């Protein structure tokens, strides 16, 4: 072969070697060559970046230097496969950085043959997939959280179309994913909710809502109370493309709160307002009068059942309880819905009348109230005829303070009792005016 041709072939060979070396050096993947016993022969810059060791630190060392302890067994298995001429493709495993940090890697290892076809070494390409694995794990964790959550977690498009639906949503609303995906979110809206589109409007505006309390409708048409957290979903350009909603059924919580409130504000025996609720309501109404918002005065009736002790003494306390329940029922049916009736204490009741009452109308109302209580009512086979003494006061004419108002109402009531019972009496200018029924 002419000298010129030899030189040309040599130059081409050098060029190829330089190209190959350039590819290896510029690769983002670790490219490593090792002997069949695992001794490292070459270590490119990407290997330095991924594993933290320089080429000087690794060449001549065993590959297991970058293996975590629980992965040491893999090297023997890999070398065994290489010895048989097998290629290990896209083997996902974990390796150790110089700092001790663990790295998720995808490895492809191939045998290297000499001119005679004998396996003399192995080439390894390792790609750092830590971030991808983290993303996959996060995605899997998020999916697991969504799928196992007892809360309803679902997503919607900007036109309100339901695009995802978890098991929690199935349990709360009764629809399976197959039944509801592709439908409008309006299927969940309470027909009486004037702010049904409030959540969607905020999502479209790129706004989030936290613990927004509202009502929704389930598959059976039952209205349920929910607390919702809604967040807009953005694309890579930060444009709103939809929203995600987490809804928690708080119906039981609200029912419990209502029960607690009722127990704190209503009499357990009669179902009427108790003293505390009455006093709070009276205070509010007195402020309204002071501000001249709704009325000029208040009329307060203080009632005490006559001879109630005889019912308890002669027939027992259970019988007495029935008498109180009957009295409460008569008061409720005789008064208007806007009047506030309370069991003040024992056999004492108090009524705050709603609205203005001319004197003759008030007299007609009181006569009817006493008359209805006088109607015989059978309790355990015994006809009971109730009698009541009533004291009447007005605010602000008779007193400025609640305590004084109640004290004067009590005085007027006892004056009615002293005058023979079964009647009502007004408190007027420090004394009481007695009114006896015909």
Protein Blocks (a to p, Z undefined) as FASTA:
>chain_A
ZZklmmmmmmmmmmmmmmmmmmmmmpcbdcddddfkopafbdcfklmmmnopafklmgop
afklmpcfklmmmmmmmmmmmmnopacehiacddddfkopacdddddddddddfkopafb
dcdddddfklmmmmmmmmmmmmmmmmmpmbdcddddfkopafbdcfklmmmnopafklmg
opafklmpcfklmklmmmmmmmmnopacehiacddddfkopacdddddddddddfkopaf
bdcdddddfklmmmmmmmmmmmmmpcfklopacfklmmmmmmmmmmmmmnommbmbdcdd
ddddehklmmmmmnojklmmmmmmmmmmmmmmmmcfklccddfbhjbccdddedjddfkl
mmmmmmmmmmmmmpccdeehiacdddddddddddfklombfklmmmmmmmmmmmmmmnng
jiacddeehiacddddZZ
